[in-house]
Amino acid sequence: MTTRHWLPLACTLIAAPGLAPAQATVKPDGQYRYLFGAGGSYASGNNDAKSLNINGDGVRATDTTKWTFGGKALWSRSEGRTTTENAELGTQYDSDVTPVWFGFGKGDILRDKLANISSRTSVFGGAGRHVIKRDDLTFDVSAGLGYTQDRYVEPAIVEDESRQNYGRVEVLLAEESTHKFTPTTSLHQKLSFYPALSSGGGYRGVFDSNLAVAMTKVLSLTVGLNYRYDSDPGVGLKRGDTLVVTGISMKLD
């Protein structure tokens, strides 16, 4: 691949802190805390490329509850062609039933025009277990049931039929952990698996991870990985989408 083709990707990776799935500081004091990121790039001359990304993340936690919410968006264009155009919003509320078990409800909406998704709306509820809950390490597992509705930019073949939209009941299986290696270095990762209950409905998977190294009390250097998999994305589309980003995030505690 030539330098001309690599440059748009490099600009996106360097200037896209907003898509690294960092988390706002979680403290069980009932206060709202936020994390924001934004980035962009522009190149002209021998190369014509530009990108823009933004994100926001918030959390409110007590000794027995946690509410997280946020969103992210990325747009990039290279040589007169749009190469990335997606946006996502999500929220989840956890409430401890016992010191070990908790219930949750979550909702997400995704738009990814190049993946032929005009909108993907999901609502889930379920239960989980705090396997490890320490200041330096947390590890949760959870399971639930919900409904996902897809609307397509162009009609798609789903279960051998051309459709403009498609809804299905899905199971949610997930694991999530946070690791505080040092006072300035932390890692967060989450893996979610969504098998559909309908015959031939396929399954989805989403993996997010983020390594953050604090430079000050407000600013952190971040490296993130996101992988999204769909067993039946439609004709002419790839099953997996991978995004690796580096950048700087800002926390408001």
N, C-alpha and C positions, 0 to 999 in steps of 0.2 A: 504494500500500500504506500502511495506517495505521501510526501509531507503535506501536499495540498489537501489530501483526504483526511489526514490525521489531525490537522489543525482545528476543525470544528469540534471534534471530540475532545481534544485537549483543553480547549477553552471552556467547554461545558464542565469537565471534571474539576478544573482549577477554580472556576467561578461559581460553583453550585452548592454552597453550604446549605441552602434551604432544603435540599432533599435528603440530607443526612438525618436519620430518624433519632435525633437527640431528644432528651427529655428535660423538661423543666425540673427544678429542684423539688424533691418530695420531702416535706416535713409535716408531721401530724399535728399541726397547730390550727387548722381551719382557715389558713390564709391562702389567697390566690397567688400563684407564682407563674411566670411566663418565660418563654424562650422565643426569640425571633432571629430570623436569618434572611439575607437577600444577597443576590449576586447577579452579575451580568458580564458579558464580553462582547467585543466588537472588533472585527478585522475587515480591512478593505485593501484594495490593490491587487496583488496576485491571488489573494484569497478573499472571498466574500462570505463572512460568517458572523452570526450574532446569536446571543442567548440571553435569557432572563429567567430568574427563578426567585421565588419567595416562599417563606413558610412561617408558621406560628404554632406555638404549642403552649398549653396551659394545664395546670393541675391544682386541685384543692383537696387536701387530705386531712383526716382526723385519725384518732386511734383505731377507728373501726370502719371508716369509709374512705374511698378515693374516687374522685371524678377527674378524668383526663379528657381533653378536647384539643383539636388542632386541625390544621390543613396545610397543604403544600401544592405548588404548581410549578411547572417547568415548560418553557417554550424555547425552541431553537430553530434557526434557519440557516441553510448553507447553500451557496451557489443558486440562490433564487428558489430553493425548495424547502418547505417546512419539514424538519427532521424529527422534531419532538413537540408534542402538544398534549399535555395531560394535567389534570387537577384532581385533588382528592380532599375530602373532609371526613372526619371521624370523631366519635366520642364513645366513652365507656364509663360506666358507673359500677363500682365494686362496693359491696357491703358485707362485712364479716358477720356470719351467723354464730360462729364459735371462734376461738382464737386460731383454729386451724382451717375451718371451712368458710367459704364466702359465696355469695350469689352475685351475678353480674347481668347487666344489660348493655348492649352496644349497638351502634348504628354507623354505617359508612356509606359514602357516595363517591363514585369514581367516574371521571370522564377521560377517555383516551381516544381521541379522534382517529389517530393512525392505526389503532388496534380495532377500529370499527365499533367502539363502544361510545354511543352518545351519552348514556348514563347507566351506571350499575349501582342500584340501591339495595342495601342489605340491612336487616334488623335481626338481632340474635339475643337470646337469653339463656342462662344456664348456671352452672355451679363450678367452683374450683377449690383447690386445696393449696395452702401455703406449705410447701414441702420444706423450705428453708426461709427463715425470716430473721435476718441479722442486719446490723448497720452496714456491714461490709459485703453482704451477699444475700440476695433474695432469689428464690426459685419457686414459681407457681406453675401448676398444671390446671387445665380447665376443659370443660366439655359443655356443649349446648346445642340448641336447635333453633333454626331461624328460616327466613325466607329472603331470596335474592331475586330481583327483577332486572333484567337486562333490556335496554333499548339500543338498537343498532343504527349507525349512520346510514348504512346500506343494508338491505335485506340479507340475512345470513342463513345458511343451511344448518338447522339444528334438529337432531333426531330425524334426519331424512326429510325435512320439510322446510321450505323457505319461510322465514319469519322476520317481522320487523321488531318484535320484542319477544322475550321468553322469561317466564318466571318458574321457579322451582324451590322446593323445600330442601334445605341443606343441613348437614350435621357440621358442627364446629369442634375441632380438636386442636388445642393450643398448649404451648409451653412458652414461658417467658422468664428471663433472669436479668438481674443487674449485678455487676461486679465492681467493687471499689478496691482497686489494687493498691493505690496510694492515695494520700489526701488530694492529689491533683489529677489522677488518672482513673477513668471509669469506663466500663463497657456495658452496653445494653443490647439485648437481642431478643427477638420474638419470632417463633415459627407457628404459623396457623395453617390448618388443613381443612378443606371444605368439600367433602364428598356429597354429591347430590343423591337424594333418596329415590328419585324417579328412575325408571329403567332407561339405561343409556344416557343418563344425565351427565356423566363424567365427573370430574373433580377439579378443584382449584387448590393452589398452594401459594402462600406468601411468606417470605423470609425477610426480616429487617434486622440490621445490626449497626451499631454505632460505637466507635471508640472516641472518647473525648479527653483531651489533655488541657487542663486549665492553665492559661497564661496570666490571667488576673482573676479577681473575684467575679468579674462580669464576662470576660471574653475567654473562649476556649477554641482550640484547634480541634477539628473533627474529621474523622474518616468514616464513611458510611458505605454499606452495601445493601442493596435492595434487589430481591429476585421475585418475580411474579410468574406463576405457571398456570396454564389453562390446558387441560387435556383435549379440549375441542374448541379451538379459537375461531374456527371458520376456514373456508377455502382460501389459500394463498397467504395465510398468517402463521407466524411461528408460535410455538407453544410457550416458549420462555422469553421473558424480558429481563435483562440484567442492567443495573445501574450502579456504578461506583463513583462516589463523590468525595471531595475534600474541601474544606473551607473553614470559616470562622463563625461561631454562634455567639449570641449575646443573651445573657440571662438577666431577668428583672425579678429579684427576690424581695 
